[in-house]
Amino acid sequence: MNTFLDRLQAAAIWIMALLAGAAARAAAAMLRLRVLLVAGAVLGLAAWAAVRNPPLVTIGPGEIGVRASAWSGTSTVLGEGPALRLPLLQQVRRFSLRDQVLRPAEGRLATGAAPYQSVEGLSLGVDIAIRYSVDPDQVARIARSLPADIEAQVVAPQVQGVTYNTFARYTVREIFSTKREEIQRSIESELRPRLAADGIALKAVQIGNVDLPADYRHGMEQLLTEELEAEKMRYTLELKEKQVTQTQLEAQADKVRRETAADATAREQIIAAKAQEEAMSHVLPFKQKQIEQRRLEAEAEKTSRIKLAEANAQARRIEAEGEADSRVKLADAEVYRLDKLGKASAEQMAREGELLGRHPLLIQKTIADKLSDKVRVIIAPPGTDGHFIGSGLVGELPAAAAAVSTTTTGEP
């Protein structure tokens, strides 16, 4: 019995030990699972924070950034380029340094949502353009104190407050035409210090189109028309008065001009008469001198013509005598030339006859030379009587006749 109980107790103890070991292993497994879950949650939270708040931001051209620390509250101004930011601990806010233009749309039309009011209480619309920019020296203060939408929450309320108050001090006509520049300078001078207090630099204020109420515009057009008519009438009357004055002055000037011209004409006639009288006293002797000069010139021309005629006659006589002498001399020269030619021809014929007598064969050469321009070859029978071969062509002549002919003509 005791042994069974001991065994049962030992089995119970063994079972309890097994259960204790399983429980310990289960607890260890649960601990590891919890560690993994916590690590995964931490990693997921870090990834979500990196996605929602990237650690690297870029400041673009024309921008400036301010990095604010949520831990220490300090701010750092960042220039153009990339910048590092710790997620959940630092925040970077970017501002544009370029000029920005605000054009309130509520007050552009007289029938709009919030039109401007003149001093008469009339509603009118004005197109206003406000050009401003952020002061780069005060971006750190702007990032700490001003809201995110600077234009809608800072600039627009200031512009509305100043413009509505300014337009309420002027009449519609002054706003529309006469004091537009003054209103513009007033808005600019009042708005500039207000925006400068918030770190915003005002560059310019421009007033564009002015939308007037329909009734006022109609009445103003009628008034302008009447004023223009009155102004036109005034200028017309002034012009008429000036024309009358001009006519009077022109009449007086014409009268003075005519009187002066008549006086000048009379003086000219008097001076001309005196000059003519004085000139005649000089002209008459001059005319007499001209007549005497012409008479002397005529006599001189007559004498010169006579002298010229005598010289021409004498020259012709001399020329005739010279021509006669030259003709006589030419005739003598011709006679002398013919005499010399005859003597030369007779002597030549004598020489040729003597030469032919000594050399009869020259007759054939002479005949060939005479006929060479027409006959190339001469065929003739030889003489049977021993005479020259040319005798068959020219015929046989007696020796005495041939000698006489040779002596007379110089030819065979």
For each residue, the residues with C-beta under 8 A, 3 or more apart:
1: 4 5
2: 5 6
3: 6 7
4: 1 7 8
5: 1 2 8 9
6: 2 3 9 10
7: 3 4 10 11
8: 4 5 11 12
9: 5 6 12 13
10: 6 7 13 14
11: 7 8 14 15
12: 8 9 15 16
13: 9 10 16 17
14: 10 11 17 18
15: 11 12 18 19
16: 12 13 19 20
17: 13 14 20 21
18: 14 15 21 22
19: 15 16 22 23
20: 16 17 23 24
21: 17 18 24 25
22: 18 19 25 26
23: 19 20 26 27
24: 20 21 27 28
25: 21 22 28 29
26: 22 23 29 30
27: 23 24 30 31
28: 24 25 31 32
29: 25 26 32 33
30: 26 27 33 34
31: 27 28 34 35
32: 28 29 35 36
33: 29 30 36 37
34: 30 31 37 38
35: 31 32 38 39
36: 32 33 39 40
37: 33 34 40 41
38: 34 35 41 42
39: 35 36 42 43
40: 36 37 43 44
41: 37 38 44 45
42: 38 39 45 46
43: 39 40 46 47
44: 40 41 47 48
45: 41 42 48 49
46: 42 43 49 50
47: 43 44 50 51
48: 44 45 51 52
49: 45 46 52 53 87 88
50: 46 47 53 54 55 87
51: 47 48 54
52: 48 49 87
53: 49 50 85 87 88
54: 50 51 57 85 87
55: 50 84 85 86 87
56: 82 83 84 85
57: 54 65 82 83 85 92 94
58: 81 82 83
59: 63 64 65 78 79 80 81 82 83 94
60: 63 80 94
61: 80
62: 96 97 98
63: 59 60 80 94 95 96 97
64: 59 77 78 79 80 94 95 97 134 136 139
65: 57 59 77 78 79 83 92 93 94 95
66: 75 76 77 78 92 93 95 139 140 142 143
67: 75 76 78 83 85 90 91 92
68: 73 74 75 90 91 92 93 143 144
69: 72 73 74 75 89 90
70: 73 88 89 90 91
71: 89
72: 69
73: 68 69 70
74: 68 69
75: 66 67 68 69 140 143 144
76: 66 67
77: 64 65 66 139 140
78: 59 64 65 66 67 83 92
79: 59 64 65
80: 59 60 61 63 64
81: 58 59
82: 56 57 58 59
83: 56 57 58 59 65 67 78 92
84: 55 56
85: 53 54 55 56 57 67 90 91 92
86: 55 89 90
87: 49 50 52 53 54 55 90
88: 49 53 70
89: 69 70 71 86
90: 67 68 69 70 85 86 87
91: 67 68 70 85
92: 57 65 66 67 68 78 83 85
93: 65 66 68 143 148
94: 57 59 60 63 64 65
95: 63 64 65 66 134 139 142 143
96: 62 63 100 133 134
97: 62 63 64 133 134 136
98: 62 133
99: 131 132 133 203
100: 96 131 132 133 151
101: 129 130 131
102: 129 130 132 151 155 156 159
103: 108 127 128 129 130
104: 107 108 128 156 159 160 163
105: 108 112
106: 112 113 114 115
107: 104 112 114 115 116 125 126 128 163 164
108: 103 104 105 112 125 126 127 209 211
109: 112 115 125 211
110: 115 123 124 125 211 212 213 214
111: 115 123 125
112: 105 106 107 108 109 115 125
113: 106
114: 106 107 160
115: 106 107 109 110 111 112 123 124 125
116: 107 123 124 125 126 163 164 167 168
117: 121 122 123 124 164 167 168
118: 121 122 124 167 168 170 171 172 175
119: 168 169 170 171
120: 171 172
121: 117 118
122: 117 118 172 213 216
123: 110 111 115 116 117 213
124: 110 115 116 117 118 167 172 175 210 211 212 213 216
125: 107 108 109 110 111 112 115 116 209 210 211
126: 107 108 116 163 167 175 207 208 209 210 211
127: 103 108 207 208 209 210 211
128: 103 104 107 159 163 187 205 206 207 208
129: 101 102 103 204 205 206 208
130: 101 102 103 155 159 191 202 204 205
131: 99 100 101 202 203 204 205 206
132: 99 100 102 155 195 200 201 202 203
133: 96 97 98 99 100 200 201 203
134: 64 95 96 97 138 139 142 150 199 200 201
135: 138 139 142 196 199 200 201
136: 64 97 139
137:
138: 134 135 141 142 199
139: 64 66 77 95 134 135 136 142 143 199
140: 66 75 77 143 144
141: 138 144 145 199
142: 66 95 134 135 138 139 145 146 150 198 199 200
143: 66 68 75 93 95 139 140 146
144: 68 75 140 141
145: 141 142 198
146: 142 143 150 153 154 198 199
147: 150 153 154
148: 93
149: 152 153
150: 134 142 146 147 153 154 155 200
151: 100 102 154 155 156
152: 149 155 156
153: 146 147 149 150 156 157
154: 146 147 150 151 157 158 198 200
155: 102 130 132 150 151 152 158 159 195 200
156: 102 104 151 152 153 159 160
157: 153 154 160 161
158: 154 155 161 162 191 194 195 198
159: 102 104 128 130 155 156 162 163 191
160: 104 114 156 157 163 164
161: 157 158 164 165
162: 158 159 165 166 187 190 191 194
163: 104 107 116 126 128 159 160 166 167 187
164: 107 116 117 160 161 167 168
165: 161 162 168 169
166: 162 163 169 170 183 186 187 190
167: 116 117 118 124 126 163 164 170 175 183
168: 116 117 118 119 164 165
169: 119 165 166
170: 118 119 166 167 174 175 179 183
171: 118 119 120 174 175
172: 118 120 122 124 175 176 212 213 216 220
173: 176 177 178 220
174: 170 171 177 178 179 183
175: 118 124 126 167 170 171 172 179 180 183 210
176: 172 173 180 210 212 220
177: 173 174 180
178: 173 174
179: 170 174 175 182 183
180: 175 176 177 183 184 207
181: 184 185
182: 179 185 186
183: 166 167 170 174 175 179 180 186 187 207
184: 180 181 187 188 205 206 207
185: 181 182 188 189
186: 166 182 183 189 190
187: 128 162 163 166 183 184 190 191 205
188: 184 185 191 192 202 204 205
189: 185 186 192
190: 162 166 186 187 193 194
191: 130 158 159 162 187 188 194 195 202 205
192: 188 189 195 196 202
193: 190 196 197
194: 158 162 190 191 197 198
195: 132 155 158 191 192 198 200 201 202
196: 135 192 193 199 200 201 202
197: 193 194
198: 142 145 146 154 158 194 195
199: 134 135 138 139 141 142 146 196
200: 132 133 134 135 142 150 154 155 195 196
201: 132 133 134 135 195 196
202: 130 131 132 188 191 192 195 196 205
203: 99 131 132 133
204: 129 130 131 188
205: 128 129 130 131 184 187 188 191 202
206: 128 129 131 184
207: 126 127 128 180 183 184 210
208: 126 127 128 129
209: 108 125 126 127
210: 124 125 126 127 175 176 207
211: 108 109 110 124 125 126 127
212: 110 124 172 176 216 217 220
213: 110 122 123 124 172 216 217
214: 110 217 218
215: 218 219
216: 122 124 172 212 213 219 220
217: 212 213 214 220 221
218: 214 215 221 222
219: 215 216 222 223
220: 172 173 176 212 216 217 223 224
221: 217 218 224 225
222: 218 219 225 226
223: 219 220 226 227
224: 220 221 227 228
225: 221 222 228 229
226: 222 223 229 230
227: 223 224 230 231
228: 224 225 231 232
229: 225 226 232 233
230: 226 227 233 234
231: 227 228 234 235
232: 228 229 235 236
233: 229 230 236 237
234: 230 231 237 238
235: 231 232 238 239
236: 232 233 239 240
237: 233 234 240 241
238: 234 235 241 242
239: 235 236 242 243
240: 236 237 243 244
241: 237 238 244 245
242: 238 239 245 246
243: 239 240 246 247
244: 240 241 247 248
245: 241 242 248 249
246: 242 243 249 250
247: 243 244 250 251
248: 244 245 251 252
249: 245 246 252 253
250: 246 247 253 254
251: 247 248 254 255
252: 248 249 255 256
253: 249 250 256 257
254: 250 251 257 258
255: 251 252 258 259
256: 252 253 259 260
257: 253 254 260 261
258: 254 255 261 262
259: 255 256 262 263
260: 256 257 263 264
261: 257 258 264 265
262: 258 259 265 266
263: 259 260 266 267
264: 260 261 267 268
265: 261 262 268 269
266: 262 263 269 270
267: 263 264 270 271
268: 264 265 271 272
269: 265 266 272 273
270: 266 267 273 274
271: 267 268 274 275
272: 268 269 275 276
273: 269 270 276 277
274: 270 271 277 278
275: 271 272 278 279
276: 272 273 279 280
277: 273 274 280 281
278: 274 275 281 282
279: 275 276 282 283
280: 276 277 283 284
281: 277 278 284 285
282: 278 279 285 286
283: 279 280 286 287
284: 280 281 287 288
285: 281 282 288 289
286: 282 283 289 290
287: 283 284 290 291
288: 284 285 291 292
289: 285 286 292 293
290: 286 287 293 294
291: 287 288 294 295
292: 288 289 295 296
293: 289 290 296 297
294: 290 291 297 298
295: 291 292 298 299
296: 292 293 299 300
297: 293 294 300 301
298: 294 295 301 302
299: 295 296 302 303
300: 296 297 303 304
301: 297 298 304 305
302: 298 299 305 306
303: 299 300 306 307
304: 300 301 307 308
305: 301 302 308 309
306: 302 303 309 310
307: 303 304 310 311
308: 304 305 311 312
309: 305 306 312 313
310: 306 307 313 314
311: 307 308 314 315
312: 308 309 315 316
313: 309 310 316 317
314: 310 311 317 318
315: 311 312 318 319
316: 312 313 319 320
317: 313 314 320 321
318: 314 315 321 322
319: 315 316 322 323
320: 316 317 323 324
321: 317 318 324 325
322: 318 319 325 326
323: 319 320 326 327
324: 320 321 327 328
325: 321 322 328 329
326: 322 323 329 330
327: 323 324 330 331
328: 324 325 331 332
329: 325 326 332 333
330: 326 327 333 334
331: 327 328 334 335
332: 328 329 335 336
333: 329 330 336 337
334: 330 331 337 338
335: 331 332 338 339
336: 332 333 339 340
337: 333 334 340 341
338: 334 335 341 342
339: 335 336 342 343
340: 336 337 343 344
341: 337 338 344 345
342: 338 339 345 346
343: 339 340 346 347
344: 340 341 347 348
345: 341 342 348 349 410
346: 342 343 349 350
347: 343 344 350 351
348: 344 345 351 352 410
349: 345 346 352 353 406 407 408 409 410
350: 346 347 353 354 407
351: 347 348 354 355
352: 348 349 355 356 406 410
353: 349 350 356 357 403 406 407 410
354: 350 351 357 358
355: 351 352 358 359 362
356: 352 353 359 360 362 363 406 412
357: 353 354 360 403
358: 354 355
359: 355 356 362
360: 356 357 363 388
361: 364 365 388
362: 355 356 359 365 366
363: 356 360 366 367 388 390 412
364: 361 367 368 388 389 390
365: 361 362 368 369
366: 362 363 369 370 411 412
367: 363 364 370 371 378 390 393 394 412
368: 364 365 371 372 378
369: 365 366 372
370: 366 367
371: 367 368 374 375 378
372: 368 369 375 376
373:
374: 371
375: 371 372 378
376: 372
377:
378: 367 368 371 375 393
379:
380: 389 390 392 393
381: 392
382: 389
383: 386 387 388 389 391 392
384:
385:
386: 383
387: 383 391 396
388: 360 361 363 364 383 391
389: 364 380 382 383 392
390: 363 364 367 380 393 394 412
391: 383 387 388 394 395 396 397
392: 380 381 383 389
393: 367 378 380 390
394: 367 390 391 397 412
395: 391
396: 387 391
397: 391 394 401 402 405
398: 401 402
399: 402 403
400: 403 404
401: 397 398 404 405
402: 397 398 399 405 406 412
403: 353 357 399 400 406 407
404: 400 401 407 408
405: 397 401 402 408 409 411 412
406: 349 352 353 356 402 403 409 410 411 412
407: 349 350 353 403 404
408: 349 404 405
409: 349 405 406
410: 345 348 349 352 353 406
411: 366 405 406
412: 356 363 366 367 390 394 402 405 406
